[in-house]
Amino acid sequence: MHEELASIGKSIVINGELSGSEDLTIEGRVDGKIELRDHVLTVGSNGKIKAQVSAKAIVVLGQVTGNLNATEKVDIKESGSVEGDIVAPRVAIADGSHFKGSIDMQKKDHPEKAVGAFPKPEKTPKPETKPEPSPVNGEFIRV
């Protein structure tokens, strides 16, 4: 079954909140908030976004001003520009693209062990022992 993709053309301008339950390509202008929780947002090469964006994956070929939050990946292509903070477990920034902001790549749902990390040895309590008497001038003294 072929799934049709939704798109916003070059001449379309949206002010406000944009949400949906399908993949979306934006070639026009969107100001406000974009929410596509379980889907992919593609900002086309003509797209200009000034919004807080939440999606499963975000691909940027145009311009985005605002914070990006993705549950899977943010991909800034060579022609893409992002000014804002990114929160996603995977981030790709192509050579030649523009990015200004911070990146948080921590996995919040499934903390994984670092590759090559050794498990921390468990400390076993040592049994309490009394010190053995030691010789002083050839004689044992108890203290």
C-alpha positions in Angstrom: 0.0 0.0 0.0 1.4 3.4 -1.1 1.1 6.1 1.6 0.6 9.6 0.2 2.7 12.3 1.7 1.2 15.7 2.8 3.0 18.8 1.7 2.8 22.6 2.1 3.7 24.4 -1.1 6.1 27.4 -1.6 3.3 30.0 -1.6 1.6 28.8 1.6 2.0 30.7 4.9 0.8 29.3 8.1 0.7 31.2 11.4 -0.2 29.2 14.5 -0.2 25.5 15.5 0.3 22.7 12.9 -0.2 19.1 13.9 -1.0 15.9 12.1 -0.6 12.1 12.0 1.2 11.7 8.7 4.6 12.6 7.2 4.8 16.2 6.1 7.0 18.2 3.7 7.0 22.0 4.1 8.2 24.2 1.2 6.3 27.3 2.4 6.5 29.3 5.6 5.3 28.2 9.0 5.4 30.4 12.2 4.3 29.0 15.5 4.3 25.3 16.6 4.6 22.1 14.6 3.7 18.7 16.2 4.0 15.4 14.3 4.8 13.1 17.2 5.0 9.8 15.3 5.9 11.1 11.9 8.7 12.6 9.8 8.8 16.4 9.1 10.9 17.5 6.1 11.6 21.1 5.7 12.2 21.5 2.0 14.9 23.7 0.4 12.3 26.6 0.0 10.9 26.0 3.5 11.2 28.7 6.2 10.2 27.7 9.7 10.0 29.9 12.8 8.5 27.3 15.2 9.0 24.9 18.0 9.1 21.5 16.3 8.3 18.0 17.7 8.4 15.0 15.4 9.7 11.4 15.2 12.4 12.5 12.7 13.2 16.0 11.3 15.0 16.5 8.0 16.1 20.1 7.2 17.0 21.3 3.7 15.7 24.8 4.2 15.7 27.3 7.2 14.5 26.6 10.7 14.6 29.1 13.6 13.4 27.4 16.8 14.0 24.4 18.9 13.8 20.9 17.4 12.7 17.9 19.4 12.8 14.5 17.7 12.3 11.0 19.2 14.5 9.3 16.6 16.7 11.7 14.6 17.4 15.2 13.3 19.2 15.5 10.0 20.5 18.8 8.8 21.4 18.5 5.1 24.0 20.5 3.2 21.6 23.3 2.2 19.9 23.3 5.6 20.1 26.0 8.4 19.0 25.6 12.0 19.2 28.2 14.7 17.9 26.7 17.9 18.4 23.9 20.3 18.1 20.2 19.3 17.0 17.4 21.5 17.3 14.0 19.8 19.1 10.6 20.3 20.8 10.9 16.9 21.8 14.1 15.1 23.5 14.4 11.7 24.9 17.8 10.5 26.1 17.8 6.9 29.3 19.6 5.8 28.3 23.0 4.5 25.1 23.3 6.5 24.5 26.0 9.2 23.8 25.3 12.8 23.7 27.6 15.8 22.5 26.3 19.2 22.9 23.4 21.5 22.5 19.6 21.1 21.2 17.2 23.7 21.6 13.6 22.5 20.9 11.7 25.8 18.5 8.8 25.5 15.9 9.4 28.1 13.7 6.3 27.6 16.4 3.6 27.4 19.7 4.3 29.1 22.3 2.1 27.6 25.7 1.1 28.8 28.6 2.8 27.0 30.4 0.6 24.5 33.4 -1.1 26.0 32.4 -0.2 29.6 33.2 -2.7 32.2 30.7 -3.5 34.9 31.5 -1.9 38.3 32.8 -4.6 40.6 30.6 -5.2 43.6 32.2 -4.5 47.0 31.9 -7.5 49.3 32.1 -6.6 53.0 35.2 -8.0 54.6 34.6 -10.0 57.8 35.7 -8.2 60.9 38.9 -9.6 62.3 40.9 -8.7 65.3 44.5 -7.7 64.7 47.0 -10.4 65.4 49.5 -9.7 68.2 52.9 -8.6 66.9 56.3 -9.2 68.6 58.0 -6.4 70.4 61.5 -7.1 71.6 60.8 -10.8 70.9 57.7 -10.9 73.1 54.1 -10.8 72.1 52.0 -8.1 73.6 48.2 -8.0 73.5 46.6 -4.6 73.3 
